[in-house]
Every structure is written in C-alpha cells, then in structure tokens.
Amino acid sequence: MTLLQNKTAIVYGAAGSVGSAVAAAFAREGARVVLTGRTPDTLAEVAERIRDAGGNVETAVVDALDGGAVRAHADQVAAAGGIDIAFNATSNEDLQGIPLLDMDFAEFARPVSKVIATHFNIATAAARHMMGRGGVILALGGGREAIPNLGGAHVAWSALAGLSRQLASELGGAGVRVAWILSPGSPDPDRTGPGDPLAGNTLLGQRPSYQDVANAAVFAASDWAATMTATEINLTGGAVID
C-alpha cells in the first residue's frame, strides 16, 4: 500500500535538493506531484527523474513571492483534481557568517520577510481548496538552537513556526493540518556522519539526509499522521531537545 495514493501534492521550490527529494518521495508513495519553481530547466530535470522512476509528475513556473501567481496556479491544480498537500521548500536567501553588529537591517530582515511572504502565499492559496475536504500544509525550517552569526535565519524560522501555528488554529476546524520540519543546518548526504562539522551539535552525531527529510514529509502528509497539526517534526538528531 502506498501512503499517498490518489493524493495531489504541490511542491514549491521543487528544483532544490530538499524539494526534489520530497517530490520524488511523494511520487513514490502514489501522489500526483506538481513541481513549481522559478527555473523551468531545473524543474524539467527533476520531473524527468521522477517519471523515469514511474511517478506521476508535472511542472509549472511559479514564483512563490507572487501571491497572485500562486493563487492562480493553485486554482488550476485544484480544478484538475483538488489539492491535498502543499510543501514549501523555497529558500530564505539568508546571509550567514556575519555578526549582527556588522549587518544592516535589510540583510537581516530579508529571510524573515521572504519566509513569511512565501509561506503565507502558499498556505492561503492551497488552504482555500482544502477547506472542508481536508489537506496538509508543510514547510521546512531550521532548529531552535542559539547559534551565532546566522543573521536573520533563526528569526525567520521562528516566524515560520508562529505563522504555521496560527494557520493551524484557523484551519483545523475545516480539516486542514499544518506542520513544519526542523533540520539542523542544510541536510547534505555528503556531510552527515563522521567528519560533518555540524554533527557535533547533535546527540546522534549526524544530521538528516535529504531522504530522511523526504520520508518525514511523506509521513506528515499521510493519513498515518491524521491528528498531527500545529507541530514541529524534529529531525535535528537531538540538536534541539524537546
């Protein structure tokens, strides 16, 4: 049995490493997957890999910062069979490695503004088509550690959590769930385990791989997680202790 059979999932930022892994996992589990992003060539490459593996996939060029474009595209997808899952894997474009005292406000605020704008656009557009029929809205964020020189990244992730909780509280009565995945640093299959400079921040001595994130997203999107909402899915390996 596949976990997402007969579901329709839109993955935003699908050409990136996390987005493409999640899209492939959704397709593996039987979902019709719609890949969106700003670069058609890279979207086409991801789609080709998923089709070669037997997945049902299509692509669309959509800028998640353009609320009108996100809504128009969601309307098109919904008209062809509804929307069951929306996954936000768009990047925050944060500036790291510089102390806050050496940054200007625009550099600090850019990732905060972007994560709120993209997730607001994505979640509200998808939720309009999930109301009453159910659905799941997911996003990828970072952990809650206190780490210096991350610019606005942690503030952006905190804002994402706050927005997701409010969405969950307003949409839960209509059967729509909202959750977000925590990961310590960028998942990277070439830098997990021994030798990973960020592994020492975790209790398990490793960060999640892209596949770990994708599998968690499948679970969260599936009926196996039917009562999970307004919640973080902690994949930090113990870097964040709940």
Long-range contacts (C-beta under 8 A, 24 or more apart in sequence): 2-28, 2-29, 2-30, 3-29, 3-30, 3-218, 3-219, 3-221, 3-222, 3-223, 3-224, 4-29, 4-30, 4-31, 4-84, 4-85, 4-218, 4-221, 4-222, 5-29, 5-30, 5-31, 6-30, 7-31, 7-32, 7-84, 7-85, 7-221, 8-32, 8-34, 8-77, 8-81, 8-82, 8-83, 8-84, 8-85, 9-33, 9-34, 9-84, 9-85, 9-86, 9-87, 9-221, 10-34, 10-36, 10-73, 10-74, 10-77, 10-83, 10-85, 10-86, 10-87, 10-126, 11-35, 11-36, 11-87, 11-89, 12-36, 12-37, 12-62, 12-64, 12-70, 12-86, 12-87, 12-88, 12-89, 12-90, 12-118, 12-122, 13-37, 13-64, 13-88, 13-89, 13-90, 13-91, 14-43, 14-46, 14-59, 14-89, 15-39, 15-42, 15-43, 15-45, 15-46, 16-89, 16-90, 16-91, 17-186, 17-187, 17-188, 17-210, 18-89, 18-140, 18-187, 18-210, 18-213, 18-214, 19-46, 19-87, 19-89, 19-90, 20-46, 20-49, 21-210, 21-211, 21-213, 21-214, 22-87, 22-89, 22-213, 22-214, 22-217, 23-50, 23-57, 23-87, 24-49, 24-50, 24-53, 24-55, 24-214, 25-211, 25-214, 25-215, 25-217, 25-218, 26-85, 26-87, 26-217, 26-218, 26-221, 27-53, 27-54, 27-55, 27-56, 27-57, 28-53, 28-55, 28-218, 29-218, 29-222, 31-56, 31-84, 31-85, 32-56, 32-57, 32-58, 32-81, 33-57, 33-58, 34-58, 34-59, 34-60, 34-77, 35-59, 35-60, 36-60, 36-61, 36-62, 36-64, 36-73, 37-61, 37-62, 38-62, 38-63, 64-88, 64-90, 64-117, 64-118, 64-121, 64-122, 65-114, 65-117, 65-118, 65-121, 66-121, 67-117, 67-120, 67-121, 67-125, 70-121, 70-122, 70-125, 71-121, 71-124, 71-125, 71-128, 73-125, 74-125, 74-126, 74-128, 74-129, 75-129, 77-129, 78-129, 82-129, 82-133, 83-126, 83-129, 83-130, 83-135, 84-130, 84-134, 84-135, 84-136, 84-221, 85-135, 85-136, 85-137, 85-138, 85-221, 86-122, 86-123, 86-126, 86-135, 86-136, 86-137, 86-138, 87-138, 87-139, 87-140, 87-217, 87-221, 88-118, 88-119, 88-122, 88-123, 88-137, 88-138, 88-139, 88-140, 89-139, 89-140, 90-114, 90-118, 92-153, 92-156, 94-150, 94-151, 94-152, 94-153, 94-156, 95-151, 95-152, 96-149, 96-150, 96-151, 96-153, 97-149, 98-149, 98-151, 99-148, 99-149, 100-151, 103-151, 107-151, 107-152, 108-151, 108-152, 108-155, 109-152, 110-152, 111-151, 111-152, 111-153, 111-155, 111-156, 112-152, 112-155, 112-156, 112-159, 114-156, 115-141, 115-156, 115-157, 115-159, 115-160, 116-156, 116-159, 116-160, 116-163, 119-160, 119-163, 119-164, 120-163, 123-163, 123-164, 123-167, 123-178, 127-167, 127-171, 127-174, 127-176, 130-171, 130-174, 130-175, 130-176, 131-171, 131-174, 131-175, 131-176, 132-174, 132-175, 133-175, 134-174, 134-175, 134-176, 134-177, 135-175, 135-176, 135-177, 136-176, 136-177, 136-178, 136-179, 136-220, 136-221, 136-225, 137-164, 137-167, 137-171, 137-176, 137-177, 137-178, 137-179, 138-178, 138-179, 138-180, 138-181, 138-217, 138-220, 138-221, 139-164, 139-180, 139-181, 140-180, 140-181, 140-183, 140-213, 141-180, 141-181, 141-182, 141-183, 141-232, 142-182, 142-183, 142-184, 142-185, 143-182, 143-183, 143-184, 143-236, 143-239, 143-240, 144-182, 144-240, 145-184, 145-201, 145-239, 145-240, 147-201, 157-182, 161-232, 164-230, 165-230, 168-229, 168-230, 169-230, 172-229, 172-230, 177-225, 177-226, 177-228, 177-229, 178-229, 178-230, 179-220, 179-225, 179-228, 179-229, 179-230, 179-231, 179-232, 179-233, 180-232, 180-233, 181-213, 181-216, 181-217, 181-220, 181-232, 181-233, 181-235, 182-232, 182-233, 182-234, 182-235, 182-236, 182-240, 183-207, 183-208, 183-213, 183-235, 183-236, 184-208, 184-236, 184-237, 184-239, 184-240, 187-212, 187-213, 199-237, 201-239, 202-236, 202-237, 202-238, 202-239, 203-237, 203-238, 203-239, 203-241, 204-237, 204-238, 205-237, 206-237, 207-236, 207-237, 208-235, 208-236, 208-237
